[in-house]
């Protein structure tokens, strides 16, 4: 009997589990070797795009390993399958704390995952960068990064 592959919705659930566990390896293992992960709203220290599973792994190790944020839970606010059966959209909310003083932390985002053959081949990651950087006391970094970006056409 052929092995069943996870559905896009199941992959989204595993993605959230990797976030709570802060496991860059578990997250990267969800991706195809040649996947693309885009951040349409880039944050300081994050590239606008990750190319391939190993860039995902390296980027999330760099972000999560030293991070003082500890997520306790991620809840699906809204999950919608796309008209394309490979696509799932997940609006999520995460709650936790920022160490060392356990300040409450809350973040929201939207993920679009394209899953083919049980692996993520494309991600569009719309994270609430202002909320996240605000909770970390780093809004100045976010503002400085925006001031450095060249203006686009009007």
ZINOR-V718805 format. One line per field, one symbol per residue. phi: phi as a letter, one per 30 degrees, with the letter a starting at -180 (. if undefined). burial: I if it has 24 or more other ideal C-beta (glycine too) atoms within 12 Angstrom, else O. A space follows every 50 residues. Layout:
BEGIN
phi->???
burial->???
END
This chain:
BEGIN
phi->.dddcddedddeddeddddddhcdddddddcdecdbbccdcdceicddbc cjedddedddddddecdddbdcabcddbbbddddddcbcbdbbcbabcdc chdebbbbabcccccbiibdcabccccdddddddddibdddddddddddd dcec
burial->OOOOOOOIIOIIIIIIOIIIOIOIOIIIIIIIOOIIIIIOIIIIOIOOOI OOIOIIIOIIOOIIOOIOIIIOOIOOOOIOOOOOOIIIIIIIIIOIOIOO OOOOIIIIIIIIIIIOOOIIIIIIIIIOIOIIIOIIOOOOOIOOOOOOOO OOOO
END
